[in-house]
Amino acid sequence: MKKSEQYFEKNLNFLRKKNLYPVIHEVDGPSSFPEILIKGEKYTNFCSNNYLGLAGNEEIKQVVAENIRKYGVGSGSTRMLSGTLDVQVEFEKKLAKFLGKENSITFSSGYMANIGVIRMLADAFPYFDLFGGGQGVIISDELNHASIIDGVRLSKAKREIYRHSDMNSLEKILKKYKNKRKLILTDGVFSMDGDMAKLKEICELSKSYDAIVMVDDSHGLGVLGPNGEGVAHKLEIYKDVDIIMGSFTKAFGSIGGFIATDNVISDYLRITARTYIFSDPIIPAVVAGLIKALEIIENGGELRKKAIGNADMLRDGLKGIGFEVLGESTTIVPLLIGTEKKAIKFAEMLYEKNILAPCIRRPAVVEGKERIRFSVMATHEEEQIGELLNECEKIGKFLKII
Ligand SMILES: Cc1ncc(COP(=O)(O)O)c(C=O)c1O
């Protein structure tokens, strides 16, 4: 081993000795259903974001299979070359209409969308700067998703972080940059906390201080809003949100990411966002599946009711037992534990009872905020949630958390 590599080994050895190296389970077969198989044994799965069960939907599977025959298994080039296909254009139009926006752009993942888009909205126009004042300011909630944080880090613009959902903290920063181009970034549903952004207040401030608002609604899309349009529609504020971003890896049960916005911003990003220009798009057959998924989501009132109902049952049940639980009316139910050791032990003890739910710790949350994060789906049975509550109560007592 080269000396340079020994550094990695030392760090790994340290983590392993302290039992801090994460256990990664290999799932046999499909991984996004409420019941999964690990080494031939059944486990109840509370860590998949397949909120509406669409990852296993028969109609969608059939559409994807048919379109693999038609389009093959890849687009063969980026969107700027021959990779803009009829099916992608159709999906982008339908998605934009669904979200009440003029246009939408898809990316190969939500991560790619965030790291491609944020930078270009904040930086100067990359090809020439005829109009001055090109560099903007990014203003980001402290609990935003890692892909937003990385998008921010790629930018050369000034960065400011406001305290989580604290409107005074946000306003203070906005005031500082009166004459600058400003971009406010927030998760719609916070991925580790399960709470919703204060979008009404954010949008009001954005009007007063002339800032663009971009909402990453990966976890609200499909689940919240009258037809699954997400948190901005639920709060009836979508017209004031300039950019809705999302991932298709959650309620859509598939792969890919997008932004939906007006024609000016989308035309600008199609020629500047480097993850759009230099990385191949979602494979066409999957896009055809996403069109089907969108149709199901639009008519998915019952699925949404079941998903939120299941999550409420778990959240209320955990609170009733005496746990500290975060979030409201979303499918992310985080049970706060507060120490890394106990959170790891909690997840291990659940696993011994054939329940898979992850312990969330660094780098996903800061020290002292370790938690078990349950993802609840429409396809969970009440009985599975009841069993989970029973086990949590026993473990909570054993670990002296309740
Ligand atoms: C809030 C949020 N944004 C973005 C992403 C990235 O999405 P993708 O998995 O499509 O890269 C995730 C995924 O975990 C997420 O939770």
The ligand as an SDF file (V2000), in Angstrom:
LIG
                    3D

 16 16  0  0  0  0  0  0  0  0999 V2000
  -34.0730   17.1210   -0.3040 C   0  0  0  0  0  0  0  0  0  0  0  0
  -33.3030   16.3390   -1.3140 C   0  0  0  0  0  0  0  0  0  0  0  0
  -32.8090   16.9790   -2.3940 N   0  0  0  0  0  0  0  0  0  0  0  0
  -32.1040   16.3230   -3.3310 C   0  0  0  0  0  0  0  0  0  0  0  0
  -31.8630   14.9830   -3.2380 C   0  0  0  0  0  0  0  0  0  0  0  0
  -31.0510   14.2950   -4.2830 C   0  0  0  0  0  0  0  0  0  0  0  0
  -31.8990   13.5690   -5.1080 O   0  0  0  0  0  0  0  0  0  0  0  0
  -31.3690   12.3780   -6.0230 P   0  0  0  0  0  0  0  0  0  0  0  0
  -31.4480   11.1360   -5.2130 O   0  0  0  0  0  0  0  0  0  0  0  0
  -32.3260   12.3790   -7.1680 O   0  0  0  0  0  0  0  0  0  0  0  0
  -29.9880   12.7190   -6.4370 O   0  0  0  0  0  0  0  0  0  0  0  0
  -32.3560   14.2680   -2.1540 C   0  0  0  0  0  0  0  0  0  0  0  0
  -32.0880   12.8230   -2.0350 C   0  0  0  0  0  0  0  0  0  0  0  0
  -31.8780   12.2480   -1.0340 O   0  0  0  0  0  0  0  0  0  0  0  0
  -33.0840   14.9590   -1.1450 C   0  0  0  0  0  0  0  0  0  0  0  0
  -33.5400   14.3400   -0.0670 O   0  0  0  0  0  0  0  0  0  0  0  0
  1  2  1  0
  2  3  1  0
  2 15  2  0
  3  4  2  0
  4  5  1  0
  5  6  1  0
  5 12  2  0
  6  7  1  0
  7  8  1  0
  8  9  2  0
  8 10  1  0
  8 11  1  0
 12 13  1  0
 12 15  1  0
 13 14  2  0
 15 16  1  0
M  END
$$$$
